[in-house]
Amino acid sequence: MPQALPSEPDAAPTDAPDRFLSLKRGATEIYFIRHADALPGADEVASGGYDDQPLSELGRQQAQALAERLRDSGLAAIYSSPLGRARQTAEAVGKAADLPVSLEPDLREVELGQIGPKERDVLSPEELSNLLKQRLREIAIVAVTTGMWSSIPGSEPSPALRTRITGAVDRLAAAHPGRRIAVVSHGGSINAYFAVLLGIERDYFFPAANTSISVARVKGARRALFTLNDIGHLRTPELLGFDPAS
């Protein structure tokens, strides 16, 4: 699991500068976790769009690997976006850590305008599965090439997205001073939060992997990045979603 830096001055005098936002001096350490894979094949796909999909078989395996990693990490609380793919990922962690999962609506994914054809119930399971994968590829291309969701008409404006996610995180941090918590969210929202923290103009600047862990510490208006996109628990090509035969 992500560890505190060895040089963190937790034992420093209380009048020394708190450069590392020590938990012992009231900071909150937050594990930002992107949900597990939720692009089921034809045998598991649910009718509707991406937000209606459960975790895939791969996603369930990823969530279990994440849960085993965080079992003894000392989490004080687990919060999740209300979307099913995030909630199911958080529930796996909560079961391992013996903690309930609290839903936080403002941790939801960026609200996107329409891209590509709409999903329709008349599609066969195979057609719907392929359409969802195609749509996510199209969204990924937009995210990587432009870094701004405004290039998709009708999407949530950048200022609103950033205000929403930072406000939610600040509230949760304030509720758990000196503790470590997990926040299970989505690639777009996690990117937006760390873009604010790092002063980056792009709303999307790194490819957050499924079940990746990014760690920040928060104390009032101060924020510090410790880890970004850590997937050390996905130890095999299969868990990473790679086909060794391809």
C-alpha positions as CSV (number, residue, x, y, z in Angstrom):
1,M,0.0,0.0,0.0
2,P,1.2,3.6,-0.4
3,Q,3.4,4.5,2.5
4,A,4.3,7.8,4.2
5,L,7.6,9.2,3.1
6,P,10.4,8.1,5.5
7,S,11.5,11.7,6.0
8,E,8.0,12.8,7.1
9,P,8.6,14.9,10.3
10,D,5.8,13.4,12.4
11,A,8.0,13.7,15.5
12,A,9.0,17.2,14.9
13,P,8.3,19.9,17.5
14,T,4.8,21.3,17.1
15,D,6.1,24.8,16.2
16,A,8.2,23.4,13.3
17,P,6.7,23.9,9.8
18,D,4.3,21.1,8.8
19,R,5.7,20.7,5.3
20,F,4.5,17.1,4.8
21,L,1.0,17.7,6.3
22,S,1.5,15.2,9.0
23,L,-1.5,13.1,10.2
24,K,-0.2,13.6,13.7
25,R,-0.8,17.3,13.3
26,G,-4.3,17.1,11.9
27,A,-4.0,16.4,8.2
28,T,-6.2,13.9,6.4
29,E,-4.6,11.3,4.1
30,I,-6.9,10.4,1.2
31,Y,-6.7,7.4,-1.1
32,F,-8.3,8.4,-4.4
33,I,-9.4,5.1,-6.1
34,R,-10.7,4.8,-9.6
35,H,-13.4,2.1,-9.9
36,A,-12.6,-1.4,-11.3
37,D,-13.4,-2.4,-14.9
38,A,-17.1,-2.0,-15.8
39,L,-17.2,-3.0,-19.5
40,P,-18.9,-6.5,-19.3
41,G,-18.9,-8.8,-22.3
42,A,-22.0,-9.9,-24.0
43,D,-22.7,-12.6,-21.4
44,E,-22.9,-10.0,-18.6
45,V,-23.9,-6.7,-20.1
46,A,-26.9,-4.9,-18.7
47,S,-29.4,-3.0,-20.8
48,G,-28.8,0.8,-20.9
49,G,-25.6,2.8,-20.9
50,Y,-22.3,2.7,-19.2
51,D,-23.6,4.1,-15.9
52,D,-26.0,1.1,-15.8
53,Q,-23.2,-1.5,-16.0
54,P,-22.0,-3.7,-13.1
55,L,-18.3,-4.6,-12.7
56,S,-17.1,-7.1,-15.3
57,E,-15.5,-10.4,-14.3
58,L,-12.2,-8.6,-14.8
59,G,-13.4,-5.7,-12.6
60,R,-14.5,-8.0,-9.8
61,Q,-11.0,-9.6,-9.8
62,Q,-9.4,-6.1,-9.8
63,A,-11.6,-5.0,-6.9
64,Q,-10.7,-8.1,-4.9
65,A,-7.0,-7.5,-5.5
66,L,-7.5,-3.9,-4.4
67,A,-9.4,-5.0,-1.3
68,E,-6.6,-7.4,-0.2
69,R,-4.1,-4.6,-0.6
70,L,-6.1,-2.2,1.6
71,R,-7.3,-4.8,4.2
72,D,-4.8,-3.6,6.8
73,S,-4.2,-0.1,5.6
74,G,-5.8,1.6,8.6
75,L,-8.7,3.2,6.8
76,A,-11.1,5.1,9.0
77,A,-13.8,5.5,6.4
78,I,-14.7,4.7,2.9
79,Y,-16.7,7.0,0.6
80,S,-18.0,6.3,-2.9
81,S,-19.6,7.9,-5.9
82,P,-23.2,6.6,-6.1
83,L,-22.6,5.0,-9.6
84,G,-22.7,1.3,-9.5
85,R,-19.2,0.6,-10.7
86,A,-17.7,2.8,-8.0
87,R,-20.0,1.5,-5.3
88,Q,-19.2,-2.1,-6.1
89,T,-15.5,-1.4,-6.0
90,A,-15.9,0.4,-2.6
91,E,-18.0,-2.4,-1.2
92,A,-15.2,-4.9,-1.9
93,V,-12.7,-2.7,0.0
94,G,-15.2,-2.2,2.8
95,K,-15.8,-5.9,3.2
96,A,-12.1,-6.6,3.5
97,A,-11.6,-3.6,5.9
98,D,-14.8,-4.3,7.9
99,L,-16.0,-0.8,7.1
100,P,-19.3,0.5,5.8
101,V,-19.4,2.5,2.5
102,S,-20.9,6.0,2.6
103,L,-22.2,7.4,-0.7
104,E,-21.2,10.9,-1.7
105,P,-23.0,12.3,-4.8
106,D,-20.4,14.9,-5.6
107,L,-17.8,12.1,-6.2
108,R,-19.7,11.1,-9.4
109,E,-18.0,11.2,-12.8
110,V,-17.9,14.3,-15.0
111,E,-21.3,14.7,-16.7
112,L,-20.7,14.3,-20.5
113,G,-22.7,15.3,-23.5
114,Q,-23.6,12.8,-26.1
115,I,-20.8,11.2,-28.1
116,G,-21.4,8.5,-30.7
117,P,-24.8,6.7,-31.1
118,K,-27.1,6.3,-28.1
119,E,-27.4,2.9,-26.5
120,R,-30.7,1.3,-27.3
121,D,-32.5,-1.7,-25.7
122,V,-33.1,-3.1,-29.2
123,L,-29.4,-3.9,-29.5
124,S,-28.2,-7.5,-29.0
125,P,-26.0,-8.1,-25.9
126,E,-23.0,-8.4,-28.1
127,E,-23.8,-5.2,-30.1
128,L,-24.4,-3.3,-26.8
129,S,-21.2,-4.5,-25.3
130,N,-19.2,-3.5,-28.4
131,L,-21.0,-0.1,-28.6
132,L,-20.1,0.6,-24.9
133,K,-16.5,-0.2,-25.5
134,Q,-16.4,1.9,-28.6
135,R,-18.0,4.9,-26.8
136,L,-15.4,4.6,-24.0
137,R,-12.6,4.5,-26.5
138,E,-14.0,7.7,-28.2
139,I,-14.2,9.4,-24.8
140,A,-10.6,8.4,-24.0
141,I,-9.4,9.8,-27.3
142,V,-11.1,13.1,-26.5
143,A,-9.7,13.1,-22.9
144,V,-6.1,12.4,-24.0
145,T,-6.0,14.7,-27.0
146,T,-7.8,17.7,-25.7
147,G,-7.7,17.3,-21.9
148,M,-10.9,19.4,-21.7
149,W,-14.4,18.0,-21.5
150,S,-15.8,21.2,-23.1
151,S,-14.8,19.7,-26.5
152,I,-17.9,17.4,-26.0
153,P,-20.9,19.7,-26.3
154,G,-23.3,19.6,-23.4
155,S,-20.7,18.4,-20.9
156,E,-20.3,19.7,-17.3
157,P,-18.2,23.0,-17.4
158,S,-14.7,22.8,-16.0
159,P,-15.3,25.3,-13.2
160,A,-18.3,23.4,-12.0
161,L,-16.5,20.0,-12.1
162,R,-13.5,21.3,-10.2
163,T,-15.6,23.1,-7.6
164,R,-17.8,20.0,-7.1
165,I,-14.9,17.5,-6.6
166,T,-12.7,19.8,-4.5
167,G,-15.6,20.8,-2.3
168,A,-16.5,17.2,-1.7
169,V,-13.0,16.2,-0.8
170,D,-12.5,19.2,1.5
171,R,-15.7,18.3,3.4
172,L,-14.6,14.7,3.8
173,A,-11.1,15.7,4.9
174,A,-12.5,18.1,7.5
175,A,-14.6,15.3,8.9
176,H,-11.5,13.0,9.5
177,P,-8.6,15.1,10.7
178,G,-5.5,12.9,11.5
179,R,-7.0,9.9,9.8
180,R,-6.7,8.0,6.5
181,I,-9.8,7.6,4.3
182,A,-10.6,6.1,0.9
183,V,-12.6,7.9,-1.8
184,V,-13.8,5.7,-4.7
185,S,-14.5,7.8,-7.8
186,H,-13.9,8.1,-11.5
187,G,-11.1,8.9,-13.9
188,G,-12.4,12.3,-14.9
189,S,-13.2,13.5,-11.4
190,I,-9.9,12.2,-10.0
191,N,-8.0,14.0,-12.8
192,A,-9.9,17.2,-12.1
193,Y,-9.0,17.1,-8.4
194,F,-5.3,16.6,-9.0
195,A,-5.3,19.2,-11.8
196,V,-6.5,21.7,-9.1
197,L,-3.9,20.5,-6.7
198,L,-1.0,20.8,-9.2
199,G,-2.3,23.9,-11.0
200,I,-2.8,22.2,-14.3
201,E,-5.1,23.8,-16.9
202,R,-6.2,20.5,-18.5
203,D,-9.0,18.8,-16.7
204,Y,-7.6,15.4,-17.8
205,F,-3.9,14.9,-17.8
206,F,-3.1,11.3,-16.8
207,P,-4.7,7.9,-17.7
208,A,-6.1,6.8,-14.3
209,A,-6.1,3.0,-14.4
210,N,-8.9,0.9,-13.0
211,T,-8.5,0.5,-9.2
212,S,-5.4,2.8,-9.2
213,I,-4.6,4.5,-6.0
214,S,-3.6,8.2,-5.9
215,V,-2.7,9.7,-2.5
216,A,-3.1,13.2,-1.3
217,R,-3.0,14.9,2.1
218,V,-5.3,17.7,3.0
219,K,-5.3,20.2,5.9
220,G,-7.6,23.2,5.4
221,A,-6.6,25.0,2.2
222,R,-3.3,23.1,2.0
223,R,-3.0,20.0,-0.3
224,A,0.0,17.8,-1.1
225,L,0.4,15.0,-3.6
226,F,2.1,11.8,-2.4
227,T,1.3,9.1,-5.0
228,L,-0.3,9.1,-8.5
229,N,-1.9,6.2,-10.3
230,D,-0.4,3.3,-8.2
231,I,-1.5,-0.1,-9.5
232,G,1.0,-2.3,-7.6
233,H,-1.8,-4.7,-6.6
234,L,-2.5,-5.6,-10.2
235,R,0.3,-8.0,-10.4
236,T,-0.5,-10.0,-13.6
237,P,-1.2,-9.0,-17.2
238,E,-4.7,-10.4,-16.9
239,L,-5.6,-8.0,-14.0
240,L,-4.3,-5.1,-16.1
241,G,-6.6,-6.1,-18.9
242,F,-3.9,-7.2,-21.2
243,D,-4.3,-10.3,-23.3
244,P,-1.0,-12.2,-23.2
245,A,-1.8,-13.9,-26.4
246,S,-2.4,-10.7,-28.4
